Amino acid sequence: MPTTPATGFDSAAAVTRSMLGWGVVAGPFYLVFGLVLALTREGFDLSHDALSILLLGETGWIQGLNLVLSGLMTLVAAAGLWRTPAWPKAAAVLVGIYGAALIASAFAAPDRPGAGTASLPGILHLAFGAIGFLCLGAAAIVAARWFRHRGSSGAIWSPTAGILIVVAFVAGGALSQTGWGVALLWIAVVAGWAWLAVTCVAAYRVVPHPLLSRR
């Protein structure tokens, strides 16, 4: 539906805003879904087990579904960021890679803790996770330019969040067999979703209102 004085409605702006909304929903959806699974999975310990462990076992497909749906929402949000005025395209692509990595990781279960020799699926799962979080952290750093041009405090908190995401993930991965390592991974996950949500809200606000009469 094109924008015309007769309709007074900008369909492109409406679609962009809708896409960005999924970036706000994706994080809470993933975290709530994952926590419900964790709390109902016998033997799962949130203080020592990463959510990726939920991919193991007969009910692993449920966590896989969580990853796929969250990844799809993130891909839609990335498309919304791409369409946002003046938004750096590189940052949108990096967010999209994070979403694709979430989906890919659903099909490569991690190795069981203490399993010894790493399996191909386990290696792929680690690789997808590393690619995803490094790209998300990089997106937050690159996005600082957009916030800076708008005179927003995001010029400070966005790159700070990006560094936190990368450092927490790398350190957490290195210490993944310890409680501290799992805590760091949680920090990376929560910080990543929080950055995406807040950023999508900021982008939503700069997209012109679909109703021409409200601009």
Secondary structure, 3 states (H helix, E strand, C coil): CCCCCCCCECHHHHHHHHHHHHHHHHHHHHHHHHHHHHHHCCCCCCCCCCHHHHHCCCCHHHHHHHHHHHHHHHHHHHHHHHHCCCCCHHHHHHHHHHHHHHHHHCCCCCCCCCCCCCCHHHHHHHHHHHHHHHHHHHHHHHCHHHHHHCCCCHHHHHHHHHHHHHHHHHHHHHCCCCHHHHHHHHHHHHHHHHHHHHHHHHHHHHCCCCEHHHC
